[in-house]
Amino acid sequence: MTEVEVSPGESIESALKRFKKKIQKAGILSEIKRRERHEKPSMKRKRKAEASRKRRR
């Protein structure tokens, strides 16, 4: 679980910005988007193969 402590005198906006950065760096948002819908096994294999091809280039 990602946490951000707000120091005294710090604005909520800056704390929220730090929180968003931590979540982005941890890959939580991409994981949530991936799990939003069911993905058929054949589509999962296709996506992994495409990612593998992109890495080789």
Biopython code that builds the backbone (N, CA, C, O; Angstrom):
import numpy as np
from Bio.PDB.StructureBuilder import StructureBuilder

atoms = [
    (1, "MET", "N", (0.841, -1.165, 0.000)),
    (1, "MET", "CA", (0.000, 0.000, 0.000)),
    (1, "MET", "C", (0.894, 1.238, 0.000)),
    (1, "MET", "O", (1.870, 1.310, 0.747)),
    (2, "THR", "N", (0.563, 2.181, -0.819)),
    (2, "THR", "CA", (1.355, 3.397, -0.960)),
    (2, "THR", "C", (0.846, 4.453, 0.006)),
    (2, "THR", "O", (-0.356, 4.704, 0.096)),
    (3, "GLU", "N", (1.760, 5.060, 0.714)),
    (3, "GLU", "CA", (1.410, 6.100, 1.677)),
    (3, "GLU", "C", (2.277, 7.324, 1.460)),
    (3, "GLU", "O", (3.426, 7.222, 1.030)),
    (4, "VAL", "N", (1.710, 8.490, 1.766)),
    (4, "VAL", "CA", (2.446, 9.741, 1.711)),
    (4, "VAL", "C", (2.110, 10.521, 2.972)),
    (4, "VAL", "O", (0.942, 10.786, 3.256)),
    (5, "GLU", "N", (3.129, 10.884, 3.717)),
    (5, "GLU", "CA", (2.907, 11.680, 4.922)),
    (5, "GLU", "C", (2.945, 13.153, 4.554)),
    (5, "GLU", "O", (3.836, 13.609, 3.837)),
    (6, "VAL", "N", (1.963, 13.887, 5.058)),
    (6, "VAL", "CA", (1.887, 15.316, 4.800)),
    (6, "VAL", "C", (2.580, 16.021, 5.947)),
    (6, "VAL", "O", (2.172, 15.893, 7.102)),
    (7, "SER", "N", (3.626, 16.766, 5.630)),
    (7, "SER", "CA", (4.356, 17.489, 6.672)),
    (7, "SER", "C", (3.622, 18.784, 7.014)),
    (7, "SER", "O", (2.860, 19.300, 6.197)),
    (8, "PRO", "N", (3.846, 19.305, 8.207)),
    (8, "PRO", "CA", (3.170, 20.556, 8.595)),
    (8, "PRO", "C", (3.541, 21.693, 7.643)),
    (8, "PRO", "O", (4.712, 21.891, 7.317)),
    (9, "GLY", "N", (2.542, 22.422, 7.212)),
    (9, "GLY", "CA", (2.772, 23.535, 6.307)),
    (9, "GLY", "C", (2.786, 23.152, 4.836)),
    (9, "GLY", "O", (2.874, 24.023, 3.971)),
    (10, "GLU", "N", (2.699, 21.852, 4.541)),
    (10, "GLU", "CA", (2.702, 21.416, 3.152)),
    (10, "GLU", "C", (1.275, 21.450, 2.609)),
    (10, "GLU", "O", (0.329, 21.077, 3.303)),
    (11, "SER", "N", (1.133, 21.889, 1.392)),
    (11, "SER", "CA", (-0.202, 21.959, 0.804)),
    (11, "SER", "C", (-0.674, 20.566, 0.386)),
    (11, "SER", "O", (0.123, 19.670, 0.109)),
    (12, "ILE", "N", (-1.977, 20.421, 0.351)),
    (12, "ILE", "CA", (-2.570, 19.154, -0.062)),
    (12, "ILE", "C", (-2.231, 18.857, -1.519)),
    (12, "ILE", "O", (-2.036, 17.700, -1.892)),
    (13, "GLU", "N", (-2.162, 19.898, -2.336)),
    (13, "GLU", "CA", (-1.861, 19.715, -3.754)),
    (13, "GLU", "C", (-0.490, 19.082, -3.964)),
    (13, "GLU", "O", (-0.338, 18.188, -4.796)),
    (14, "SER", "N", (0.507, 19.545, -3.213)),
    (14, "SER", "CA", (1.854, 18.984, -3.375)),
    (14, "SER", "C", (1.921, 17.548, -2.849)),
    (14, "SER", "O", (2.624, 16.708, -3.411)),
    (15, "ALA", "N", (1.182, 17.273, -1.765)),
    (15, "ALA", "CA", (1.148, 15.906, -1.243)),
    (15, "ALA", "C", (0.457, 14.979, -2.243)),
    (15, "ALA", "O", (0.895, 13.847, -2.446)),
    (16, "LEU", "N", (-0.614, 15.455, -2.862)),
    (16, "LEU", "CA", (-1.320, 14.666, -3.860)),
    (16, "LEU", "C", (-0.430, 14.400, -5.070)),
    (16, "LEU", "O", (-0.466, 13.314, -5.649)),
    (17, "LYS", "N", (0.362, 15.391, -5.446)),
    (17, "LYS", "CA", (1.291, 15.247, -6.569)),
    (17, "LYS", "C", (2.335, 14.169, -6.265)),
    (17, "LYS", "O", (2.655, 13.351, -7.128)),
    (18, "ARG", "N", (2.868, 14.170, -5.032)),
    (18, "ARG", "CA", (3.839, 13.147, -4.629)),
    (18, "ARG", "C", (3.199, 11.767, -4.610)),
    (18, "ARG", "O", (3.821, 10.779, -5.002)),
    (19, "PHE", "N", (1.945, 11.706, -4.151)),
    (19, "PHE", "CA", (1.221, 10.440, -4.104)),
    (19, "PHE", "C", (1.028, 9.870, -5.507)),
    (19, "PHE", "O", (1.243, 8.679, -5.731)),
    (20, "LYS", "N", (0.624, 10.718, -6.446)),
    (20, "LYS", "CA", (0.425, 10.281, -7.824)),
    (20, "LYS", "C", (1.726, 9.778, -8.433)),
    (20, "LYS", "O", (1.728, 8.787, -9.164)),
    (21, "LYS", "N", (2.845, 10.461, -8.133)),
    (21, "LYS", "CA", (4.142, 10.028, -8.644)),
    (21, "LYS", "C", (4.517, 8.654, -8.112)),
    (21, "LYS", "O", (5.026, 7.814, -8.854)),
    (22, "LYS", "N", (4.263, 8.422, -6.812)),
    (22, "LYS", "CA", (4.587, 7.134, -6.208)),
    (22, "LYS", "C", (3.765, 6.017, -6.823)),
    (22, "LYS", "O", (4.282, 4.936, -7.104)),
    (23, "ILE", "N", (2.481, 6.283, -7.030)),
    (23, "ILE", "CA", (1.611, 5.278, -7.626)),
    (23, "ILE", "C", (2.047, 4.965, -9.051)),
    (23, "ILE", "O", (2.067, 3.803, -9.457)),
    (24, "GLN", "N", (2.395, 5.996, -9.807)),
    (24, "GLN", "CA", (2.844, 5.807, -11.190)),
    (24, "GLN", "C", (4.131, 4.991, -11.221)),
    (24, "GLN", "O", (4.284, 4.099, -12.055)),
    (25, "LYS", "N", (5.052, 5.293, -10.318)),
    (25, "LYS", "CA", (6.334, 4.600, -10.283)),
    (25, "LYS", "C", (6.166, 3.136, -9.879)),
    (25, "LYS", "O", (6.888, 2.264, -10.362)),
    (26, "ALA", "N", (5.204, 2.874, -8.988)),
    (26, "ALA", "CA", (4.974, 1.505, -8.528)),
    (26, "ALA", "C", (4.212, 0.675, -9.553)),
    (26, "ALA", "O", (4.166, -0.550, -9.442)),
    (27, "GLY", "N", (3.614, 1.326, -10.551)),
    (27, "GLY", "CA", (2.887, 0.605, -11.587)),
    (27, "GLY", "C", (1.490, 0.197, -11.176)),
    (27, "GLY", "O", (0.897, -0.692, -11.787)),
    (28, "ILE", "N", (0.956, 0.833, -10.149)),
    (28, "ILE", "CA", (-0.370, 0.479, -9.644)),
    (28, "ILE", "C", (-1.459, 0.864, -10.634)),
    (28, "ILE", "O", (-2.396, 0.093, -10.843)),
    (29, "LEU", "N", (-1.358, 2.037, -11.244)),
    (29, "LEU", "CA", (-2.379, 2.483, -12.183)),
    (29, "LEU", "C", (-2.467, 1.568, -13.402)),
    (29, "LEU", "O", (-3.563, 1.226, -13.846)),
    (30, "SER", "N", (-1.333, 1.178, -13.934)),
    (30, "SER", "CA", (-1.354, 0.295, -15.103)),
    (30, "SER", "C", (-1.934, -1.070, -14.737)),
    (30, "SER", "O", (-2.608, -1.698, -15.553)),
    (31, "GLU", "N", (-1.672, -1.532, -13.511)),
    (31, "GLU", "CA", (-2.229, -2.800, -13.055)),
    (31, "GLU", "C", (-3.749, -2.711, -12.920)),
    (31, "GLU", "O", (-4.460, -3.647, -13.287)),
    (32, "ILE", "N", (-4.243, -1.604, -12.403)),
    (32, "ILE", "CA", (-5.693, -1.409, -12.261)),
    (32, "ILE", "C", (-6.355, -1.390, -13.632)),
    (32, "ILE", "O", (-7.387, -2.030, -13.835)),
    (33, "LYS", "N", (-5.770, -0.665, -14.565)),
    (33, "LYS", "CA", (-6.345, -0.603, -15.914)),
    (33, "LYS", "C", (-6.344, -1.972, -16.579)),
    (33, "LYS", "O", (-7.280, -2.312, -17.302)),
    (34, "ARG", "N", (-5.308, -2.754, -16.340)),
    (34, "ARG", "CA", (-5.218, -4.085, -16.935)),
    (34, "ARG", "C", (-6.298, -5.003, -16.367)),
    (34, "ARG", "O", (-6.824, -5.850, -17.089)),
    (35, "ARG", "N", (-6.632, -4.852, -15.105)),
    (35, "ARG", "CA", (-7.600, -5.729, -14.448)),
    (35, "ARG", "C", (-9.044, -5.248, -14.567)),
    (35, "ARG", "O", (-9.953, -5.915, -14.074)),
    (36, "GLU", "N", (-9.270, -4.116, -15.205)),
    (36, "GLU", "CA", (-10.625, -3.591, -15.326)),
    (36, "GLU", "C", (-11.556, -4.552, -16.046)),
    (36, "GLU", "O", (-12.715, -4.701, -15.658)),
    (37, "ARG", "N", (-11.073, -5.192, -17.068)),
    (37, "ARG", "CA", (-11.897, -6.091, -17.870)),
    (37, "ARG", "C", (-11.224, -7.457, -17.961)),
    (37, "ARG", "O", (-10.005, -7.583, -17.845)),
    (38, "HIS", "N", (-12.051, -8.468, -18.171)),
    (38, "HIS", "CA", (-11.522, -9.820, -18.345)),
    (38, "HIS", "C", (-10.810, -9.921, -19.686)),
    (38, "HIS", "O", (-11.301, -9.442, -20.708)),
    (39, "GLU", "N", (-9.662, -10.544, -19.661)),
    (39, "GLU", "CA", (-8.893, -10.732, -20.888)),
    (39, "GLU", "C", (-8.801, -12.228, -21.195)),
    (39, "GLU", "O", (-8.359, -13.019, -20.362)),
    (40, "LYS", "N", (-9.223, -12.597, -22.395)),
    (40, "LYS", "CA", (-9.185, -14.002, -22.771)),
    (40, "LYS", "C", (-7.724, -14.464, -22.839)),
    (40, "LYS", "O", (-6.835, -13.680, -23.172)),
    (41, "PRO", "N", (-7.484, -15.746, -22.521)),
    (41, "PRO", "CA", (-6.110, -16.268, -22.568)),
    (41, "PRO", "C", (-5.431, -16.070, -23.918)),
    (41, "PRO", "O", (-4.230, -15.807, -23.974)),
    (42, "SER", "N", (-6.191, -16.193, -25.008)),
    (42, "SER", "CA", (-5.583, -16.015, -26.337)),
    (42, "SER", "C", (-5.132, -14.565, -26.527)),
    (42, "SER", "O", (-4.086, -14.317, -27.127)),
    (43, "MET", "N", (-5.910, -13.614, -26.024)),
    (43, "MET", "CA", (-5.539, -12.208, -26.133)),
    (43, "MET", "C", (-4.326, -11.885, -25.245)),
    (43, "MET", "O", (-3.490, -11.050, -25.591)),
    (44, "LYS", "N", (-4.253, -12.554, -24.117)),
    (44, "LYS", "CA", (-3.124, -12.358, -23.207)),
    (44, "LYS", "C", (-1.826, -12.822, -23.872)),
    (44, "LYS", "O", (-0.803, -12.142, -23.795)),
    (45, "ARG", "N", (-1.880, -13.994, -24.530)),
    (45, "ARG", "CA", (-0.694, -14.500, -25.239)),
    (45, "ARG", "C", (-0.293, -13.561, -26.364)),
    (45, "ARG", "O", (0.889, -13.293, -26.578)),
    (46, "LYS", "N", (-1.297, -13.065, -27.082)),
    (46, "LYS", "CA", (-1.035, -12.148, -28.192)),
    (46, "LYS", "C", (-0.361, -10.868, -27.692)),
    (46, "LYS", "O", (0.582, -10.380, -28.313)),
    (47, "ARG", "N", (-0.848, -10.321, -26.560)),
    (47, "ARG", "CA", (-0.275, -9.102, -25.996)),
    (47, "ARG", "C", (1.164, -9.335, -25.539)),
    (47, "ARG", "O", (2.035, -8.492, -25.757)),
    (48, "LYS", "N", (1.407, -10.479, -24.907)),
    (48, "LYS", "CA", (2.759, -10.789, -24.439)),
    (48, "LYS", "C", (3.726, -10.972, -25.603)),
    (48, "LYS", "O", (4.876, -10.540, -25.534)),
    (49, "ALA", "N", (3.259, -11.612, -26.670)),
    (49, "ALA", "CA", (4.105, -11.816, -27.841)),
    (49, "ALA", "C", (4.447, -10.470, -28.486)),
    (49, "ALA", "O", (5.582, -10.252, -28.910)),
    (50, "GLU", "N", (3.478, -9.585, -28.557)),
    (50, "GLU", "CA", (3.713, -8.252, -29.128)),
    (50, "GLU", "C", (4.724, -7.473, -28.281)),
    (50, "GLU", "O", (5.602, -6.800, -28.820)),
    (51, "ALA", "N", (4.599, -7.566, -26.974)),
    (51, "ALA", "CA", (5.544, -6.881, -26.095)),
    (51, "ALA", "C", (6.952, -7.446, -26.261)),
    (51, "ALA", "O", (7.937, -6.710, -26.219)),
    (52, "SER", "N", (7.032, -8.757, -26.451)),
    (52, "SER", "CA", (8.328, -9.400, -26.661)),
    (52, "SER", "C", (8.965, -8.905, -27.954)),
    (52, "SER", "O", (10.165, -8.630, -27.992)),
    (53, "ARG", "N", (8.155, -8.790, -29.024)),
    (53, "ARG", "CA", (8.675, -8.285, -30.287)),
    (53, "ARG", "C", (9.177, -6.856, -30.176)),
    (53, "ARG", "O", (10.185, -6.493, -30.783)),
    (54, "LYS", "N", (8.481, -6.061, -29.410)),
    (54, "LYS", "CA", (8.878, -4.657, -29.239)),
    (54, "LYS", "C", (10.204, -4.553, -28.495)),
    (54, "LYS", "O", (11.022, -3.682, -28.791)),
    (55, "ARG", "N", (10.419, -5.459, -27.510)),
    (55, "ARG", "CA", (11.663, -5.419, -26.746)),
    (55, "ARG", "C", (12.865, -5.818, -27.576)),
    (55, "ARG", "O", (13.971, -5.329, -27.348)),
    (56, "ARG", "N", (12.655, -6.703, -28.537)),
    (56, "ARG", "CA", (13.767, -7.197, -29.373)),
    (56, "ARG", "C", (14.327, -6.128, -30.289)),
    (56, "ARG", "O", (15.512, -6.165, -30.623)),
    (57, "ARG", "N", (13.512, -5.183, -30.699)),
    (57, "ARG", "CA", (13.939, -4.173, -31.666)),
    (57, "ARG", "C", (14.905, -3.214, -31.109)),
    (57, "ARG", "O", (15.351, -2.307, -31.813)),
]
sb = StructureBuilder()
sb.init_structure("model")
sb.init_model(0)
sb.init_chain("A")
sb.init_seg("    ")
for serial, (resi, resn, name, xyz) in enumerate(atoms, 1):
    if name == "N":
        sb.init_residue(resn, " ", resi, " ")
    sb.init_atom(name, np.array(xyz, "f"), 0.0, 1.0, " ", f" {name:<3s}", serial, name[0])
structure = sb.get_structure()
